[in-house]
């Protein structure tokens, strides 16, 4: 019999059978066949039945018969490189969701570089040179098309970003401070500082260092946020700028550049002074402004002491059954004074004062012994040594010191200590906002919201974004560097909100019933229930909607207890995943 020639192929035959019960059944057979021509007819010859083979084997045979070349899976793809991708992808996705690229400006090379600087500051804060190198080590450089950028390109992008600062902040203010998003028309403002490396920056000056870097050149910057602490604007000032001057600058920005009227500005007692309040709602010619601003601030200790004088409006009897009272004073016409007393704070300040006084006396005791033994003599020499000690804990005002050439006598000024102790736990807030708009408790809560600005400063300066120290020399570069950190803080603020379920953070913390009382200590996490040794929970099938998402929803893990909280990570501490490139 002559050998037949013809192409082989895989054929699938389906047969349908209907049982007596009406059930419809479909049978499929997979055959290897050869097709040949017999005279004028096309015939098929069955060579093998593959129906019992796995689907993968059938597919491989079918691909081979079609002429495809099959190789082992390990040899099919060669991994030429693997770049971290997950962390930058998560931050970039949030930036796109917030509309940050459009917020920065029109599409282009410089906008992509500026966006890369902001995302890099969130993920891995570093110098601009290190950031440029880091772009080549992740997928961020390729995704944004900035992998080949030079240092000059980055500096040009910073200059471009600094020129767009007013437009960016105006859009953020319209988004978060406008009446539609901020019915209370309230904004928080506070000032901080960071030191610089170098001495050629025009903004560098020596002033009060909030970083504890005495004698170092520094800059100061004020952060404006909404009532929830979301950053909206930042302004950089010379390092010797006072709080009141910074407050005047930011109110001009909010009123003139943002176009917001009838706002309520919240600042601490050193920032919103009586002089600034008088000038807040006056025009340059001295006439009242048609759109007056409100404010919320606190009184200094001398003003509180005057209110507590005999016959004054602030008396201890007001706090016999409550810790909050609203009073008025002729010294503050047209203003509401909300007096608060926190007994826990009073006890803490009394304890701290006593500890500092005792520590100072302990340091002075060896000096007194040296003078008595004759090893230290001369009023000038004794005064120098006492000055070194008495200023360490800043308690010199509470000691009466008598120095002669041969003696040193130190005594506590107990009456002065008692007078200061009488103010422990008291603070008084002042505001012209009417009670119909903000009651006394709301005034206290609004002032305490300044802790959100302090939290943002912690994130910007040290925890996540590492603004300090500043290495730039040009004034515009310093402003651009601070603006990048502010935009990164804005992005981090939203990341923390979005990742709250993953970091075991309370998404909706309850409002305190008493705004004056200190916050309650956090409750310890509940221990995980012990696994049963006699009964095992049945596996739970995951739905199709949950199988493609991470983290799994409750439907996929209802059969097992939730894991106990272990740690809270900043966005820059997320473990990156690897995405191979071929």
WOVENVEN-V103285 format. One record per residue. N is the residue number from 1. RES is the residue in one small letter. PSI is psi in whole degrees, 0 to 359 (none if undefined). OMEGA is omega in whole degrees, -180 to 180 (999 if undefined). BURIAL is # if it has 9 or more other ideal C-beta (glycine too) atoms within 8 Angstrom, else .. Layout:
BEGIN
<<N | RES | PSI | OMEGA | BURIAL> <N | RES | PSI | OMEGA | BURIAL>>
END
This chain:
BEGIN
<<1 | x | 128 | -179 | .> <2 | x | 139 | 179 | .> <3 | x | 132 | 179 | .> <4 | x | 143 | 176 | .> <5 | x | 150 | 180 | .> <6 | x | 160 | -178 | #> <7 | x | 137 | 175 | .> <8 | x | 151 | -180 | .> <9 | x | 167 | 177 | #> <10 | x | 126 | -179 | #> <11 | x | 142 | 179 | #> <12 | x | 122 | -180 | .> <13 | x | 129 | 179 | .> <14 | x | 134 | 176 | .> <15 | x | 139 | -179 | .> <16 | x | 134 | -178 | .> <17 | x | 134 | 179 | .> <18 | x | 118 | -179 | .> <19 | x | 171 | 179 | .> <20 | x | 330 | 180 | .> <21 | x | 354 | -178 | .> <22 | x | 358 | -180 | .> <23 | x | 133 | -179 | .> <24 | x | 123 | -178 | .> <25 | x | 143 | -180 | .> <26 | x | 126 | 179 | .> <27 | x | 136 | 180 | .> <28 | x | 134 | 176 | #> <29 | x | 140 | -179 | #> <30 | x | 119 | -174 | #> <31 | x | 149 | 169 | #> <32 | x | 121 | -175 | #> <33 | x | 155 | 172 | #> <34 | x | 135 | 178 | #> <35 | x | 130 | 179 | #> <36 | x | 168 | -178 | #> <37 | x | 127 | 178 | .> <38 | x | 101 | -174 | .> <39 | x | 242 | 178 | .> <40 | x | 10 | -177 | .> <41 | x | 149 | 176 | .> <42 | x | 124 | -178 | .> <43 | x | 160 | -180 | .> <44 | x | 133 | 178 | .> <45 | x | 123 | 179 | #> <46 | x | 123 | -179 | .> <47 | x | 326 | -178 | .> <48 | x | 154 | 176 | .> <49 | x | 115 | -177 | #> <50 | x | 11 | -173 | #> <51 | x | 331 | -177 | .> <52 | x | 352 | -178 | .> <53 | x | 154 | 175 | #> <54 | x | 157 | -178 | .> <55 | x | 326 | -180 | .> <56 | x | 320 | 179 | .> <57 | x | 319 | 178 | #> <58 | x | 317 | 180 | #> <59 | x | 321 | 179 | .> <60 | x | 317 | 179 | #> <61 | x | 319 | -180 | #> <62 | x | 319 | 179 | #> <63 | x | 322 | 179 | #> <64 | x | 318 | 179 | #> <65 | x | 335 | 177 | #> <66 | x | 357 | 177 | .> <67 | x | 6 | 179 | .> <68 | x | 148 | 180 | .> <69 | x | 122 | -178 | .> <70 | x | 136 | 178 | .> <71 | x | 160 | 177 | .> <72 | x | 150 | -176 | .> <73 | x | 326 | -180 | .> <74 | x | 341 | -180 | .> <75 | x | 354 | -177 | .> <76 | x | 323 | -178 | .> <77 | x | 135 | 176 | .> <78 | x | 120 | 180 | .> <79 | x | 113 | -179 | .> <80 | x | 344 | 180 | .> <81 | x | 154 | 179 | .> <82 | x | 119 | -177 | .> <83 | x | 139 | 175 | #> <84 | x | 137 | -173 | #> <85 | x | 324 | -168 | #> <86 | x | 316 | -175 | #> <87 | x | 316 | 180 | #> <88 | x | 328 | 178 | #> <89 | x | 321 | -180 | #> <90 | x | 315 | -179 | #> <91 | x | 320 | 179 | #> <92 | x | 322 | 178 | #> <93 | x | 320 | 178 | .> <94 | x | 322 | 178 | #> <95 | x | 318 | 178 | #> <96 | x | 320 | 179 | #> <97 | x | 323 | 179 | .> <98 | x | 354 | -177 | #> <99 | x | 28 | -177 | .> <100 | x | 321 | 177 | #> <101 | x | 314 | 178 | #> <102 | x | 332 | 179 | .> <103 | x | 326 | -178 | #> <104 | x | 324 | -179 | #> <105 | x | 188 | -179 | #> <106 | x | 153 | -178 | .> <107 | x | 144 | 180 | .> <108 | x | 176 | -178 | .> <109 | x | 316 | -177 | #> <110 | x | 324 | 177 | #> <111 | x | 320 | 178 | #> <112 | x | 320 | 177 | #> <113 | x | 317 | 179 | #> <114 | x | 318 | 177 | #> <115 | x | 320 | 177 | #> <116 | x | 323 | 178 | #> <117 | x | 320 | -180 | #> <118 | x | 313 | -179 | #> <119 | x | 319 | 179 | #> <120 | x | 324 | 179 | #> <121 | x | 328 | 178 | #> <122 | x | 316 | -173 | #> <123 | x | 306 | -177 | #> <124 | x | 86 | -180 | .> <125 | x | 131 | -180 | #> <126 | x | 181 | 177 | .> <127 | x | 165 | -178 | .> <128 | x | 323 | 178 | #> <129 | x | 316 | 178 | .> <130 | x | 325 | 178 | .> <131 | x | 318 | 179 | #> <132 | x | 319 | 178 | #> <133 | x | 324 | -178 | .> <134 | x | 331 | 179 | #> <135 | x | 327 | 179 | #> <136 | x | 344 | -178 | .> <137 | x | 0 | 177 | .> <138 | x | 177 | 178 | #> <139 | x | 356 | -177 | #> <140 | x | 318 | -179 | #> <141 | x | 317 | 180 | #> <142 | x | 321 | -178 | .> <143 | x | 321 | -180 | #> <144 | x | 355 | -180 | #> <145 | x | 32 | -176 | .> <146 | x | 15 | -175 | #> <147 | x | 329 | -177 | .> <148 | x | 16 | -177 | .> <149 | x | 146 | 176 | #> <150 | x | 172 | 178 | .> <151 | x | 322 | 177 | .> <152 | x | 323 | 177 | .> <153 | x | 320 | 180 | #> <154 | x | 316 | 179 | #> <155 | x | 323 | 177 | #> <156 | x | 322 | 177 | #> <157 | x | 323 | 177 | #> <158 | x | 319 | 177 | #> <159 | x | 319 | 177 | #> <160 | x | 318 | -179 | #> <161 | x | 320 | 179 | #> <162 | x | 325 | 177 | #> <163 | x | 342 | -180 | .> <164 | x | 11 | -175 | #> <165 | x | 314 | -178 | #> <166 | x | 318 | -180 | .> <167 | x | 319 | 180 | .> <168 | x | 312 | -178 | #> <169 | x | 328 | 177 | #> <170 | x | 321 | 178 | #> <171 | x | 324 | 176 | #> <172 | x | 320 | 179 | #> <173 | x | 320 | 177 | #> <174 | x | 331 | -179 | .> <175 | x | 326 | -170 | .> <176 | x | 342 | -179 | #> <177 | x | 349 | 180 | #> <178 | x | 157 | -177 | #> <179 | x | 328 | -179 | .> <180 | x | 319 | -180 | .> <181 | x | 344 | -175 | .> <182 | x | 75 | -176 | #> <183 | x | 330 | -180 | .> <184 | x | 351 | -178 | .> <185 | x | 46 | -174 | #> <186 | x | 143 | 176 | #> <187 | x | 142 | 180 | #> <188 | x | 143 | 180 | #> <189 | x | 137 | 176 | #> <190 | x | 166 | -173 | #> <191 | x | 142 | 175 | #> <192 | x | 181 | -177 | #> <193 | x | 158 | 175 | #> <194 | x | 148 | -176 | #> <195 | x | 160 | -180 | #> <196 | x | 155 | 170 | #> <197 | x | 129 | -176 | .> <198 | x | 177 | -175 | #> <199 | x | 10 | -173 | .> <200 | x | 358 | -179 | .> <201 | x | 132 | 180 | #> <202 | x | 336 | -179 | .> <203 | x | 348 | -176 | #> <204 | x | 131 | 177 | #> <205 | x | 161 | 177 | #> <206 | x | 131 | -180 | .> <207 | x | 196 | 179 | #> <208 | x | 116 | -176 | .> <209 | x | 121 | 175 | #> <210 | x | 357 | 176 | .> <211 | x | 358 | -177 | #> <212 | x | 17 | 179 | .> <213 | x | 77 | -177 | .> <214 | x | 137 | 177 | .> <215 | x | 359 | 180 | .> <216 | x | 148 | 173 | #> <217 | x | 142 | -175 | #> <218 | x | 169 | 168 | #> <219 | x | 161 | 174 | #> <220 | x | 149 | -179 | #> <221 | x | 137 | -180 | #> <222 | x | 137 | -177 | #> <223 | x | 128 | 177 | #> <224 | x | 129 | -179 | #> <225 | x | 168 | 172 | #> <226 | x | 177 | -177 | #> <227 | x | 338 | 179 | #> <228 | x | 359 | 180 | .> <229 | x | 13 | 179 | #> <230 | x | 121 | -177 | #> <231 | x | 138 | -180 | #> <232 | x | 318 | -177 | #> <233 | x | 157 | 178 | #> <234 | x | 143 | 178 | #> <235 | x | 135 | -179 | #> <236 | x | 134 | -178 | #> <237 | x | 160 | 172 | #> <238 | x | 156 | -173 | #> <239 | x | 347 | 179 | #> <240 | x | 21 | -180 | .> <241 | x | 136 | 177 | #> <242 | x | 160 | 180 | .> <243 | x | 314 | -179 | #> <244 | x | 321 | 179 | #> <245 | x | 322 | 178 | #> <246 | x | 322 | 179 | #> <247 | x | 319 | 177 | #> <248 | x | 320 | 180 | #> <249 | x | 318 | -176 | #> <250 | x | 327 | 177 | #> <251 | x | 325 | 175 | #> <252 | x | 322 | 178 | #> <253 | x | 313 | -178 | #> <254 | x | 319 | -176 | #> <255 | x | 314 | -171 | #> <256 | x | 316 | -175 | .> <257 | x | 325 | 179 | #> <258 | x | 341 | 179 | #> <259 | x | 32 | -179 | .> <260 | x | 130 | -177 | #> <261 | x | 153 | 174 | .> <262 | x | 45 | 177 | .> <263 | x | 161 | 174 | #> <264 | x | 112 | -178 | #> <265 | x | 132 | -179 | #> <266 | x | 124 | 179 | #> <267 | x | 166 | -177 | #> <268 | x | 177 | -171 | #> <269 | x | 334 | 180 | .> <270 | x | 351 | -175 | .> <271 | x | 310 | -178 | #> <272 | x | 87 | -179 | #> <273 | x | 173 | -180 | .> <274 | x | 323 | 179 | .> <275 | x | 319 | 179 | .> <276 | x | 326 | 178 | #> <277 | x | 320 | 180 | #> <278 | x | 326 | -178 | .> <279 | x | 351 | -174 | .> <280 | x | 317 | -174 | #> <281 | x | 28 | 176 | .> <282 | x | 141 | 174 | #> <283 | x | 176 | -177 | .> <284 | x | 332 | 179 | .> <285 | x | 5 | 178 | .> <286 | x | 356 | 180 | .> <287 | x | 152 | -180 | .> <288 | x | 148 | 177 | .> <289 | x | 146 | 179 | #> <290 | x | 341 | -179 | .> <291 | x | 75 | -175 | .> <292 | x | 146 | 176 | #> <293 | x | 145 | 171 | #> <294 | x | 174 | -180 | #> <295 | x | 161 | 173 | #> <296 | x | 122 | 178 | #> <297 | x | 187 | -177 | #> <298 | x | 158 | 177 | #> <299 | x | 152 | 175 | #> <300 | x | 167 | -176 | .> <301 | x | 318 | 179 | .> <302 | x | 322 | 178 | .> <303 | x | 322 | 177 | #> <304 | x | 320 | 179 | #> <305 | x | 322 | 178 | #> <306 | x | 322 | 178 | #> <307 | x | 331 | -178 | #> <308 | x | 359 | 179 | #> <309 | x | 165 | -178 | .> <310 | x | 127 | -178 | .> <311 | x | 0 | 179 | .> <312 | x | 168 | -177 | #> <313 | x | 343 | -177 | .> <314 | x | 105 | -178 | #> <315 | x | 153 | -178 | .> <316 | x | 331 | -178 | .> <317 | x | 341 | 179 | .> <318 | x | 338 | -173 | #> <319 | x | 24 | 178 | #> <320 | x | 322 | -176 | .> <321 | x | 3 | -180 | .> <322 | x | 164 | 179 | .> <323 | x | 15 | -179 | #> <324 | x | 133 | 180 | #> <325 | x | 142 | 178 | #> <326 | x | 127 | -176 | #> <327 | x | 173 | 175 | #> <328 | x | 160 | 180 | .> <329 | x | 145 | 177 | #> <330 | x | 338 | 179 | .> <331 | x | 344 | -179 | .> <332 | x | 72 | -177 | #> <333 | x | 141 | 179 | .> <334 | x | 12 | -179 | .> <335 | x | 153 | 173 | #> <336 | x | 135 | 177 | #> <337 | x | 121 | 180 | #> <338 | x | 107 | -178 | #> <339 | x | 135 | -178 | #> <340 | x | 148 | 175 | #> <341 | x | 123 | -180 | #> <342 | x | 105 | -177 | #> <343 | x | 329 | 178 | .> <344 | x | 318 | 177 | #> <345 | x | 322 | 179 | #> <346 | x | 315 | 180 | #> <347 | x | 322 | -180 | #> <348 | x | 318 | 180 | .> <349 | x | 322 | 177 | #> <350 | x | 317 | 179 | #> <351 | x | 317 | -179 | .> <352 | x | 319 | 180 | .> <353 | x | 315 | -180 | #> <354 | x | 321 | 179 | .> <355 | x | 319 | -180 | .> <356 | x | 321 | 177 | #> <357 | x | 317 | 179 | #> <358 | x | 321 | 179 | .> <359 | x | 323 | 178 | #> <360 | x | 317 | 178 | #> <361 | x | 326 | 178 | #> <362 | x | 323 | 178 | .> <363 | x | 330 | -179 | #> <364 | x | 337 | -176 | #> <365 | x | 316 | 178 | .> <366 | x | 328 | 178 | .> <367 | x | 317 | 179 | #> <368 | x | 320 | 179 | #> <369 | x | 322 | 179 | .> <370 | x | 320 | 179 | #> <371 | x | 317 | -180 | #> <372 | x | 328 | 180 | .> <373 | x | 355 | 179 | .> <374 | x | 5 | -180 | .> <375 | x | 346 | 177 | .> <376 | x | 118 | -176 | #> <377 | x | 159 | -178 | #> <378 | x | 126 | -176 | .> <379 | x | 321 | -179 | .> <380 | x | 314 | -179 | .> <381 | x | 319 | 179 | #> <382 | x | 319 | -180 | #> <383 | x | 322 | 178 | #> <384 | x | 315 | -179 | .> <385 | x | 321 | 178 | #> <386 | x | 321 | 180 | #> <387 | x | 325 | 178 | .> <388 | x | 326 | -175 | .> <389 | x | 316 | -171 | #> <390 | x | 337 | -178 | #> <391 | x | 356 | -176 | .> <392 | x | 315 | -179 | .> <393 | x | 10 | 176 | .> <394 | x | 46 | 180 | .> <395 | x | 14 | -176 | #> <396 | x | 331 | -179 | .> <397 | x | 342 | -177 | .> <398 | x | 9 | -179 | #> <399 | x | 138 | 171 | #> <400 | x | 118 | -173 | .> <401 | x | 127 | 177 | #> <402 | x | 121 | -176 | .> <403 | x | 130 | 170 | #> <404 | x | 183 | -179 | .> <405 | x | 336 | -175 | .> <406 | x | 7 | -177 | .> <407 | x | 156 | 176 | #> <408 | x | 117 | 180 | #> <409 | x | 130 | -179 | .> <410 | x | 132 | -179 | #> <411 | x | 142 | 177 | .> <412 | x | 141 | 171 | .> <413 | x | 84 | -171 | #> <414 | x | 326 | 179 | .> <415 | x | 323 | 178 | .> <416 | x | 322 | 177 | #> <417 | x | 318 | 180 | #> <418 | x | 322 | 179 | .> <419 | x | 321 | 177 | #> <420 | x | 323 | 180 | #> <421 | x | 333 | 180 | #> <422 | x | 338 | 180 | .> <423 | x | 358 | -178 | #> <424 | x | 134 | 177 | #> <425 | x | 354 | -179 | #> <426 | x | 140 | 166 | #> <427 | x | 146 | -175 | #> <428 | x | 126 | 178 | #> <429 | x | 145 | 179 | #> <430 | x | 140 | -180 | #> <431 | x | 147 | 173 | #> <432 | x | 0 | -178 | .> <433 | x | 129 | -178 | #> <434 | x | 155 | -178 | .> <435 | x | 334 | 178 | .> <436 | x | 334 | 180 | .> <437 | x | 320 | 178 | .> <438 | x | 119 | 176 | #> <439 | x | 179 | -174 | .> <440 | x | 317 | 180 | #> <441 | x | 322 | 179 | .> <442 | x | 327 | 177 | .> <443 | x | 316 | 179 | #> <444 | x | 316 | 180 | #> <445 | x | 320 | 180 | #> <446 | x | 318 | 179 | #> <447 | x | 321 | 180 | #> <448 | x | 345 | 176 | .> <449 | x | 348 | 174 | #> <450 | x | 344 | 176 | #> <451 | x | 335 | 177 | .> <452 | x | 323 | 177 | #> <453 | x | 319 | 177 | #> <454 | x | 322 | 177 | #> <455 | x | 318 | 177 | #> <456 | x | 321 | 178 | #> <457 | x | 320 | 178 | #> <458 | x | 317 | 179 | #> <459 | x | 318 | -177 | #> <460 | x | 319 | -171 | #> <461 | x | 325 | -171 | #> <462 | x | 310 | -168 | .> <463 | x | 310 | -171 | .> <464 | x | 322 | -164 | #> <465 | x | 345 | 172 | #> <466 | x | 59 | 176 | .> <467 | x | 323 | -173 | #> <468 | x | 152 | -10 | #> <469 | x | 164 | -179 | .> <470 | x | 129 | -177 | #> <471 | x | 357 | -177 | .> <472 | x | 154 | -177 | .> <473 | x | 320 | -177 | .> <474 | x | 146 | -177 | .> <475 | x | 316 | -178 | .> <476 | x | 328 | 178 | #> <477 | x | 323 | 177 | #> <478 | x | 316 | 179 | #> <479 | x | 320 | 179 | #> <480 | x | 321 | 178 | #> <481 | x | 315 | 179 | #> <482 | x | 323 | 178 | #> <483 | x | 319 | 177 | #> <484 | x | 318 | 179 | #> <485 | x | 323 | 178 | #> <486 | x | 316 | 178 | #> <487 | x | 324 | 175 | #> <488 | x | 324 | 176 | #> <489 | x | 321 | 175 | #> <490 | x | 317 | 178 | #> <491 | x | 319 | 179 | #> <492 | x | 323 | 179 | #> <493 | x | 316 | -180 | #> <494 | x | 327 | 176 | #> <495 | x | 320 | 179 | #> <496 | x | 322 | 177 | #> <497 | x | 317 | -178 | .> <498 | x | 326 | -177 | .> <499 | x | 11 | -179 | #> <500 | x | 317 | 179 | #> <501 | x | 330 | -179 | .> <502 | x | 334 | -178 | .> <503 | x | 13 | 178 | #> <504 | x | 42 | 177 | .> <505 | x | 137 | 179 | #> <506 | x | 117 | -178 | .> <507 | x | 331 | -179 | .> <508 | x | 75 | -179 | .> <509 | x | 140 | -179 | .> <510 | x | 144 | 177 | .> <511 | x | 138 | -179 | .> <512 | x | 139 | 179 | .> <513 | x | 328 | 180 | .> <514 | x | 109 | -177 | .> <515 | x | 342 | -178 | #> <516 | x | 326 | -177 | #> <517 | x | 148 | 178 | #> <518 | x | 154 | 179 | .> <519 | x | 143 | 180 | .> <520 | x | 151 | 178 | .> <521 | x | 142 | -180 | .> <522 | x | 143 | 179 | .> <523 | x | 140 | 178 | .> <524 | x | 150 | 180 | .> <525 | x | 147 | 178 | .> <526 | x | 137 | 179 | .> <527 | x | 152 | 178 | .> <528 | x | 139 | 178 | .> <529 | x | 143 | 180 | .> <530 | x | 139 | 178 | .> <531 | x | 140 | -180 | .> <532 | x | 140 | 179 | .> <533 | x | 352 | -177 | .> <534 | x | 345 | -176 | .> <535 | x | 132 | 180 | .> <536 | x | 133 | -179 | .> <537 | x | 142 | 178 | .> <538 | x | 146 | 179 | .> <539 | x | 146 | -179 | .> <540 | x | 129 | 180 | #> <541 | x | 136 | 179 | .> <542 | x | 141 | 178 | #> <543 | x | 162 | 180 | .> <544 | x | 328 | -179 | .> <545 | x | 331 | -177 | .> <546 | x | 338 | -173 | #> <547 | x | 338 | -177 | .> <548 | x | 12 | -178 | .> <549 | x | 155 | 174 | .> <550 | x | 134 | 3 | .> <551 | x | 159 | -179 | .> <552 | x | 145 | 179 | #> <553 | x | 176 | -176 | #> <554 | x | 333 | -178 | .> <555 | x | 334 | -178 | #> <556 | x | 347 | -176 | #> <557 | x | 26 | -178 | #> <558 | x | 344 | -179 | .> <559 | x | 357 | -179 | .> <560 | x | 150 | -179 | .> <561 | x | 156 | 178 | .> <562 | x | 143 | 180 | .> <563 | x | 149 | 178 | .> <564 | x | 146 | 179 | .> <565 | x | 138 | -180 | .> <566 | x | 310 | -178 | .> <567 | x | 163 | 177 | .> <568 | x | 126 | -175 | .> <569 | x | 147 | 172 | .> <570 | x | 160 | 180 | .> <571 | x | 330 | -178 | #> <572 | x | 354 | -177 | #> <573 | x | 9 | 179 | .> <574 | x | 139 | 179 | #> <575 | x | 127 | -179 | .> <576 | x | 151 | 171 | #> <577 | x | 161 | -176 | .> <578 | x | 136 | 176 | .> <579 | x | 110 | -177 | #> <580 | x | 147 | 174 | .> <581 | x | 142 | -175 | .> <582 | x | none | 999 | .>>
END
